[in-house]
Amino acid sequence: MAGDFKFSFGPWNIHQGADPFGPPVRRPVEFGKKLKVYRELGFGAVQFHDDDAVPGLNDLTSAQIECQAREVSRLLQSEGLVAEFVAPRLWEDIRTVDGAYTANDEKSRQYALDRSKKAVDIARILDTQLIVLWLAREGTYIRESKDTLVAMDRLLQAINALLEYDKQIRIAIEPKPNEPMDQSFIPTVGHALALASVCVSPERVGVNVESAHVILAGLDPSDEMAFALSLGKLFSVHLNDQNGLKFDEDKTFGSVDLRRAFNQVRVLDRYGYGKKGEWVGLDVKAMRTQGEEKATKHLRNSRAIFLKLLEISRRLDEHLVNQLIGERDYEELEYYIIQQLTGS
């Protein structure tokens, strides 16, 4: 039954282990070598930033970008893989230190839109219609620095421009409440879907829910996923885990709170996620202490934990669950769930 779900991850999840407090601890792995581990780990799709597919694209002509993207497409086909989505990387350029679409500087906003259109072009070549927007620097360090109403209008204009640029794409907004900005303009799924509702093509705008981002907002990931599912707007997920309200840790899925992970798996399975071709995406990082030869276990483990929790969810006695709900015997229901999770 576990075959109902297909899994993806991004090449940045096989990384060198650098963090804000220390340098890399593992040697870089060539992109082509990363692709070769996908199938052996049980994954079928690749998540892309635009410059994962075309490094240095800011300095390339349109023809050069197309040439490199076609080579990546060829590599994907040779490994039996597909692209899940392409996301414009708008947070690592000097022109976006004050935001991308919401920057106070007009030239910076134009750069962000131009770069995003290049990402759409790359997605078209990689044969995916899904564009993910992590609005990393769309927020403020101090509230007085930006007019929030103006910022929201600029976000809407940018998304509309992309929807008009390619009438086939779908956009998944990935909410996050903070980091790298102190406060983000689109911190939750509700904010993202409110913005989506006033776009020129609201049916083509949904969300990518990341577990850790939701936890950072003090919410439960399964609730946010269910909210998006109820509106037909859950275009993608990034499963991982998070130890408290601090920086985004991208820990192995289920490694911090197994019950919280269980409820994410359960809601995805119960309400048909994946039946329209959606992927179960992971965004997890290897611990800094892992050696090079062991730096893909976080991916293997996250997928295995998902499938184990799926198995547990599907063998629940639903009659008993509904009976306990009807009796409002939530103590017994909780104990029953804990028994299943602990195998007792």
C-alpha positions in Angstrom: 0.0 0.0 0.0 3.0 2.3 0.5 3.4 2.5 -3.2 0.7 5.2 -3.3 3.3 7.8 -2.4 6.2 9.1 -4.4 9.1 10.9 -2.9 11.4 13.8 -3.8 14.2 15.9 -2.4 16.5 18.7 -3.5 20.2 18.4 -4.3 20.9 20.9 -1.4 19.9 18.1 1.0 23.2 16.4 0.2 25.4 19.1 1.5 28.7 19.9 3.0 27.6 20.6 6.6 28.5 24.3 6.8 26.4 26.3 9.3 26.5 29.9 10.5 29.1 29.0 13.1 31.5 26.8 11.1 32.8 25.9 7.7 32.0 22.9 5.6 32.9 19.5 7.1 32.3 17.3 4.0 33.6 17.6 0.5 31.2 18.8 -2.2 29.4 16.2 -4.3 28.9 16.7 -8.0 25.4 17.2 -9.2 25.5 14.2 -11.4 26.7 12.0 -8.6 23.8 13.2 -6.4 21.3 12.2 -9.1 22.7 8.7 -9.1 21.6 8.1 -5.4 18.0 9.1 -5.9 16.7 5.8 -7.2 18.8 3.7 -4.8 17.3 5.6 -1.9 13.8 5.2 -3.2 13.2 8.7 -4.7 11.8 9.6 -8.1 11.8 13.3 -8.4 14.2 16.2 -7.9 13.4 19.5 -6.4 15.3 22.4 -8.0 16.3 25.9 -7.3 16.9 27.6 -10.6 20.7 27.7 -10.0 20.8 24.0 -9.0 19.8 23.4 -12.6 21.8 26.3 -14.2 24.6 27.5 -11.9 25.6 31.1 -12.4 22.5 31.9 -14.5 22.7 35.6 -13.7 25.8 35.8 -15.9 24.4 33.7 -18.8 22.5 34.5 -21.9 19.1 33.1 -22.6 20.6 30.7 -25.1 23.2 29.5 -22.6 20.6 29.0 -19.9 18.5 26.9 -22.3 21.5 24.8 -23.3 22.4 24.0 -19.7 18.8 23.3 -18.7 18.4 20.9 -21.6 21.5 19.0 -20.5 20.0 18.7 -17.0 16.8 17.4 -18.5 18.9 14.8 -20.4 20.6 13.8 -17.1 17.2 13.4 -15.4 15.9 11.2 -18.1 19.0 9.0 -18.1 18.6 8.4 -14.4 14.8 7.8 -14.7 14.0 10.9 -12.7 11.7 13.9 -13.2 11.7 17.5 -11.9 9.1 18.2 -9.2 9.4 22.0 -9.2 11.8 24.9 -9.8 12.2 27.7 -7.3 13.9 31.0 -8.0 16.7 31.6 -5.5 16.0 35.2 -4.7 17.8 35.6 -1.3 21.5 35.2 -2.0 22.1 38.2 -4.3 23.3 41.6 -3.1 20.3 43.2 -4.8 17.9 41.3 -2.5 19.2 42.2 0.9 16.1 44.3 1.5 13.7 41.9 -0.1 13.0 40.7 -3.6 9.5 41.4 -4.8 9.0 43.8 -1.8 12.4 45.6 -1.9 12.1 49.4 -1.5 14.5 49.7 -4.5 12.7 49.5 -7.9 15.7 48.0 -9.7 16.0 45.3 -7.1 12.3 44.4 -7.6 12.8 44.2 -11.3 15.9 42.0 -10.9 13.7 39.6 -8.7 11.0 39.4 -11.3 13.5 38.9 -14.2 15.2 36.1 -12.2 11.9 34.5 -11.5 11.0 34.5 -15.2 14.3 32.7 -15.9 13.2 30.1 -13.3 9.9 29.6 -15.2 11.9 29.2 -18.5 14.1 26.5 -16.8 11.0 24.8 -15.4 9.5 24.6 -18.9 12.6 22.9 -20.2 12.7 20.5 -17.3 9.0 19.6 -18.0 7.5 20.8 -14.7 4.8 23.3 -14.3 5.2 23.9 -10.6 7.1 26.9 -9.3 7.8 27.2 -5.6 8.2 30.6 -4.1 9.9 30.7 -0.7 9.5 34.4 0.1 12.7 34.4 2.1 13.4 38.1 2.4 9.8 39.4 1.9 9.5 40.9 5.3 11.3 43.4 7.7 14.0 43.7 10.2 12.1 46.7 11.6 8.4 47.3 10.9 8.9 51.0 10.0 11.2 50.1 7.1 8.3 49.0 4.8 4.7 49.8 4.3 2.9 46.4 4.7 0.0 47.3 2.4 2.4 48.4 -0.3 4.5 45.3 0.2 1.4 43.1 -0.2 0.5 44.9 -3.4 4.0 44.3 -4.7 3.8 40.6 -3.9 0.5 40.4 -5.7 1.9 42.2 -8.8 4.9 39.9 -8.9 2.9 36.7 -8.7 0.4 38.0 -11.3 3.3 38.8 -13.6 4.5 35.2 -13.4 1.1 33.8 -13.9 0.7 36.0 -17.0 4.2 35.2 -18.2 3.3 31.5 -18.5 -0.3 30.4 -18.5 0.6 26.8 -17.7 2.5 27.2 -14.5 1.2 26.7 -11.0 2.7 28.5 -8.1 3.2 27.1 -4.6 3.9 29.7 -2.0 6.0 28.3 0.9 5.2 30.2 4.1 7.6 30.8 6.9 7.2 33.3 9.8 10.8 34.4 10.2 14.4 33.7 9.3 16.2 35.3 7.6 13.9 38.2 8.2 12.7 39.1 11.7 9.1 39.2 10.5 7.7 37.8 7.3 4.8 39.1 5.3 3.5 35.6 4.5 4.0 33.6 7.7 1.3 31.0 7.4 -0.8 28.9 5.0 -3.7 31.2 5.7 -1.8 34.3 4.6 -0.6 32.5 1.5 -4.0 31.4 0.4 -5.5 34.8 1.1 -3.0 36.2 -1.3 -3.7 33.4 -3.8 -7.4 34.2 -3.7 -6.9 37.7 -5.3 -4.5 36.6 -8.0 -5.4 36.8 -11.6 -5.6 33.0 -11.7 -6.3 31.9 -8.1 -6.8 28.3 -9.2 -3.1 28.2 -10.1 -1.8 29.4 -6.8 -1.5 27.1 -3.7 1.0 26.3 -1.1 4.0 24.1 -0.3 3.8 23.3 3.4 7.1 22.7 5.2 6.9 21.0 8.6 9.6 23.1 10.3 8.2 26.4 9.1 4.8 25.7 10.5 6.4 24.7 13.9 8.3 28.0 13.9 4.9 29.7 13.6 3.8 27.8 16.7 1.3 25.8 14.7 0.8 22.1 13.9 1.9 21.0 10.4 -1.0 18.5 10.0 -3.5 21.3 10.7 -1.9 23.5 8.0 -1.8 20.6 5.6 -5.4 19.8 6.3 -6.5 23.5 5.8 -4.8 23.6 2.4 -6.2 20.1 1.5 -9.7 21.3 2.3 -9.4 24.0 -0.3 -7.6 21.9 -2.9 -4.5 24.0 -2.4 -1.8 21.7 -1.2 0.5 21.5 -4.2 3.6 20.2 -2.4 5.0 19.4 1.0 8.5 19.6 2.6 8.6 17.1 5.4 11.2 17.5 8.2 11.2 18.1 11.9 12.1 20.9 14.3 13.3 21.1 17.8 11.6 24.1 19.3 11.0 27.7 18.2 14.5 28.7 17.0 16.3 28.5 13.7 15.1 26.3 10.9 16.8 22.9 11.6 15.5 20.7 8.8 15.9 17.6 11.0 15.0 14.1 9.9 11.3 13.6 9.6 9.8 12.3 12.8 13.1 12.5 14.7 11.8 15.1 17.2 8.1 14.4 17.6 7.0 11.1 16.2 3.3 11.7 17.0 3.4 15.0 15.2 4.9 13.3 12.2 2.3 10.5 12.4 -0.5 13.1 12.1 1.1 14.6 9.0 1.3 11.2 7.4 -2.3 10.4 8.4 -3.8 13.6 7.1 -2.0 13.2 3.7 -3.1 9.6 3.4 -6.7 10.1 4.5 -7.4 12.9 2.1 -5.9 11.7 -1.0 -2.6 13.6 -1.3 -0.7 12.3 -4.2 -3.6 11.1 -6.2 -3.2 14.1 -8.6 0.5 13.5 -9.0 1.8 15.4 -5.9 5.1 14.3 -4.5 6.1 13.7 -0.8 9.0 16.1 -0.7 11.7 16.1 2.0 13.8 19.0 3.1 16.2 17.5 5.5 19.8 18.0 6.3 22.4 15.6 7.5 23.9 16.2 10.9 27.1 18.1 10.8 28.8 15.2 12.6 28.0 12.7 9.7 31.0 11.6 7.6 30.8 11.7 3.9 30.0 8.1 3.4 27.0 8.3 5.7 25.6 11.7 4.6 22.5 10.3 2.9 21.1 8.4 5.9 18.8 11.4 6.8 17.1 10.9 3.5 16.8 7.2 3.8 15.6 7.4 7.4 13.0 10.2 6.7 11.4 8.1 3.9 11.5 4.9 6.0 9.8 6.7 9.0 7.1 8.1 6.7 6.3 4.6 5.3 6.4 3.1 8.8 4.0 5.7 10.1 1.8 5.2 7.0 1.6 1.5 7.9 0.6 2.3 11.5 -2.0 4.7 10.4 -3.6 2.3 7.9 -3.8 -0.5 10.4 -5.6 1.6 13.1 -9.0 0.2 14.2 -11.1 3.0 12.7 -14.2 1.6 14.3 -12.6 1.9 17.7 -11.3 5.3 16.9 -14.8 6.6 15.9 -16.3 4.9 18.9 -14.0 6.7 21.3 -14.6 10.0 19.5 -18.3 9.4 19.8 -18.0 8.7 23.5 -15.6 11.7 23.9 -13.2 9.3 25.6 -10.2 11.2 24.4 -7.9 9.8 27.2 -8.5 6.3 25.9 -8.1 7.5 22.3 -4.8 9.1 23.1 -3.6 6.0 24.9 -4.6 3.9 21.9 -2.6 6.1 19.5 0.4 5.9 21.8 0.1 2.1 22.0 0.2 1.9 18.2 3.2 4.3 17.9 5.1 2.3 20.5 4.1 -1.1 19.2 2.7 -2.1 22.5 
